[in-house]
Amino acid sequence: MPDHVRITLDESELPTQWYNLIPDLPVPPPPVLHPGTHEPVGPDDLAPLFPMALIGQEVTTDSYVDIPGAVLDIYRMWRSTPLHRARRLEQHLDTPARIYYKYEGVSPAGSHKPNTSVPQAYYNAQEGVKKLTTETGAGQWGSALALATALFGLECEVWQVAASFIQKPYRKTMMEVWGAKVHSSPSEVTNAGRQIRAESPDSPGSLGIAISEAVEVAAGDPDTKYSLGSVLNHVLLHQTVIGQEALAQLAKIGETPDLLVGCTGGGSNFSGLSFPFLREKLAGNMNPTIRCVEPAACPSLTRGEYRYDFGDTIGMTPLVKMHTLGHGFVPDPIHAGGLRYHGMAPLVSHLYEIGLVEAEAIHQNECFQAAVTFARTEGILPAPEPTHAIAAAIREANRCRETGEEKVVLIAVCGHGHFDLTAYETYLSGQLVDYEYPEEKVAEAMKAVPVVAGA
Ligand SMILES: *Cc1c(COP(=O)(O)O)cnc(C)c1O
């Protein structure tokens, strides 16, 4: 049995291409539609918001895309990220399972997000864009884009969801250190923000609202484009460096996973880890179960409908087919801010629909309990989002203790929780609430989801 606790790669072993899962799928995912005509969108529809290079990656049918040298140079500042064997957690759980985790918290921003913010800033800078706007839920994406825009000399303006703006003031400071301008969302500086504040002055905000604000500002200025931290195909593509590294790291010690678990907000860290393994699964080289884990208070995959819906709250984006709780749904202010999104990546939704991935939903108290166990055994204090994946892995490890199965479990630990201590404090003092699934609020929000003929 291998006894490694930390597996890294040499620089010469780092991936030099991103992997595109789409050409390998048995059924292609449905197209993105224009909200007015309900016809598939073309490059011109997306050009006001995104640079051409990223629009090309959004629809590419190539299996591999070369990573530009300038992006590789920055990746090398912290990649490869370590793959750990969670030996102390295994011993604590007294499980025969072998538990591994891929840790993305070693990036300068503290999560997997710079894997895509860096190429996004690079391609925008190449095409002469001056400023990027974006939303941030947990503050991780805003930090990652602020870092990347600083490295490529672009301006950056961020709408941070109000609930997180209040819970995590130091995330704002971090973004400002990297030169970004930060607003609490809903804000007074956009029509979308003013409209939401007029309807509900104490709105905790949501990713959908913050996206509306950032898109509005980018659409109104030819020198400004918009940057999205999850959900879109090109974002998932960039994140595949995670899984390609993990495959190589496991191969070094002769291990093959039986189960992969990752938390899903918009689906990017989960996809980044799992797509290269899914490639191997589809090729018949291994057969891992691949499981999404989502918050019980915002369970888009396990409870949402598979429908065409808007990516933002106001309804400015194209229509994407995804598992959705309704674009107007504002989730309860759980601490995993990165998982408070009404929809799921269209590609992950498609995989769930065709049965290539499964999903489960977990309440936040079980997640924080798992996180504290993880911190006391493995030392790492995870962000609230990956605590969902850790909780799911612990559930599986406990099942293995009952059955005696020696499963190999791989967890996506996609960020650290050093700015999330308010959440830990709330948990440790016994005040963390488990929000019930808000059936009525979702039913209300679903009424506004557009009806697309034949879809
Ligand atoms: C943004 C974020 C998430 C949620 O986004 P995904 O696209 O689902 O990965 C989860 N965890 C962390 C640490 C994040 O920063």
The ligand as a Gaussian input file, in Angstrom:
#p B3LYP/6-31G(d) Opt

LIG

0 1
 C      -16.106000      30.071000      -6.302000
 C      -15.854000      28.960000      -5.405000
 C      -16.698000      27.835000      -5.400000
 C      -17.932000      27.709000      -6.241000
 O      -17.708000      27.762000      -7.607000
 P      -17.531000      26.481000      -8.526000
 O      -17.545000      27.063000      -9.878000
 O      -18.670000      25.552000      -8.281000
 O      -16.230000      25.869000      -8.190000
 C      -16.390000      26.802000      -4.561000
 N      -15.328000      26.861000      -3.742000
 C      -14.493000      27.903000      -3.709000
 C      -13.337000      27.897000      -2.777000
 C      -14.724000      28.989000      -4.544000
 O      -13.891000      30.028000      -4.535000

